[in-house]
Amino acid sequence: MHAPYVRYHFDDPDMDFTFGSVVLGSTVNHGCEIGEAFYTASQIKDGDAASWQEQWIKMARRVEARGEKSLAAGHTVSARDQLLRAADYYRFGLMAMLPDDPRLVPTAAKSRAAMKKAGKLFEPPLEYFEIPFEGTVLPGYYRKAENDSTPRKTLLMLGGGETFAEDLVFYSMPQAHARGYNFATLDLPGQGLLPLEGKPFRPEMYQAVQKAVDYVLSRQEVDPARLAVFGISGGGGFAPQAAQHDPRIKAVVMNACVVDAHPLFASMTPVVTATPEKVKTFTPFHRNTVKIIAWRWGLDTDNVPGLVEANRGFRFDPAKVTVPALSLVGQGEYQGEETRRQQKLCLDGLPNAIKGLVVTPLDEGASNHCVMENRSLVGQVAFDWLDDVFQK
């Protein structure tokens, strides 16, 4: 699923996908500068996780120092922009970092602290929130469309198997705000650092999403008739599952639709065959990445093939998702037989006449998993469709 369909910089495919889609893809939303990205890449040993982490954390510190200097001098726009990038660079430094790495928690804290500080410098501000959940909290971010209490359309953004809430701010928050949407996102069980608190992914993801809907609808500037949920990667299953169980959700966007995660994981030969012996042959970056995914599902990091059985029950019934729904998928990812089957299964089963599938094209640089390398195009497709559903 993480195949890059254009080579960006690295020979290691997993690292190259991460660099092209996650890093460079965030540029349009002020999460990256091209010069900083390519300088950092030039210092990284291809395929080496430790080198990747070290260099991104170094760049994060440099950019954060600039932001703090601007903030101290009262230059709030400069401070905001630098701190935003610092938050993203610290987040990049978490890539392929194993859960027992002593840098994990402090680096994640630095990313979140920089985002919170930058968020206060937006107008309206990007607010940090925490929702009580099963003895812990679901952390997230919220931004009003305008600095008033007029009820407006709202987007709740959900991530997938490797997501921190900060990622989703850089995925779609600026596009949502530019079109007059309130924006919210958060870490669900399995995401961010919640597995460290005994909260891995679970089949009933809708339970946590319902708490997020509770929070969003408690705000007077949210129009309850125009609340959409947008899920990417595994969130392409979490979002429609939530809509199946919660009639307060009025529209769903998926990138891409995951009707049933179990056969999807079973179709991934690299997962099924990833025995500990096989994993040892991977590059350090790829090896750590697959181990972390296992950890996020509550498995031992050496039990990557266990992800197939661990995803049993991660599904929804398209016939019970009665609201308008849209699935979009990159052309490269759509080449997968199981991905195509699940899109058809979803679209054929959805009862609402307002439904659609959009395959974004390789020749417009919109082909990878979650189309993270062309977030402007994702914004155009998703928000034009939502605007039509909500009648602007």
Stockholm file with secondary structure:
# STOCKHOLM 1.0

chainA/1-392         MHAPYVRYHFDDPDMDFTFGSVVLGSTVNHGCEIGEAFYTASQIKDGDAASWQEQWIKMARRVEARGEKSLAAGHTVSARDQLLRAADYYRFGLMAMLPDDPRLVPTAAKSRAAMKKAGKLFEPPLEYFEIPFEGTVLPGYYRKAENDSTPRKTLLMLGGGETFAEDLVFYSMPQAHARGYNFATLDLPGQGLLPLEGKPFRPEMYQAVQKAVDYVLSRQEVDPARLAVFGISGGGGFAPQAAQHDPRIKAVVMNACVVDAHPLFASMTPVVTATPEKVKTFTPFHRNTVKIIAWRWGLDTDNVPGLVEANRGFRFDPAKVTVPALSLVGQGEYQGEETRRQQKLCLDGLPNAIKGLVVTPLDEGASNHCVMENRSLVGQVAFDWLDDVFQK
#=GR chainA/1-392 SS CCCCSSCCSCSSHHHHHIIIIIIGGGGGGTSCCHHHHHHHHHTSCTTCHHHHHHHHHHHHHHHHHHHHHHHHTTCHHHHHHHHHHHHHHHHHHTTTCCTTCTTHHHHHHHHHHHHHHHHTTSSSCEEEEEEEETTEEEEEEEECSSSSCCCEEEEEEECCTTCCHHHHHHHHHHHHHHTTCEEEEECCTTSTTGGGGTCCCCSCTHHHHHHHHHHHHTSTTEEEEEEEEEEETTHHHHHHHHHHHCTTCCEEEEESCCSBHHHHHHTCHHHHTCCHHHHTTSCHHHHHHHHHHHHHTTCCTTCGGGHHHHTTTCBCCGGGCCSCEEEEEEHHHHTSHHHHHHHHHHHHHCCSSSEEEEEECGGGTCCSGGGTTCHHHHHHHHHHHHHHHTTC
#=GC SS_cons         CCCCSSCCSCSSHHHHHIIIIIIGGGGGGTSCCHHHHHHHHHTSCTTCHHHHHHHHHHHHHHHHHHHHHHHHTTCHHHHHHHHHHHHHHHHHHTTTCCTTCTTHHHHHHHHHHHHHHHHTTSSSCEEEEEEEETTEEEEEEEECSSSSCCCEEEEEEECCTTCCHHHHHHHHHHHHHHTTCEEEEECCTTSTTGGGGTCCCCSCTHHHHHHHHHHHHTSTTEEEEEEEEEEETTHHHHHHHHHHHCTTCCEEEEESCCSBHHHHHHTCHHHHTCCHHHHTTSCHHHHHHHHHHHHHTTCCTTCGGGHHHHTTTCBCCGGGCCSCEEEEEEHHHHTSHHHHHHHHHHHHHCCSSSEEEEEECGGGTCCSGGGTTCHHHHHHHHHHHHHHHTTC
//
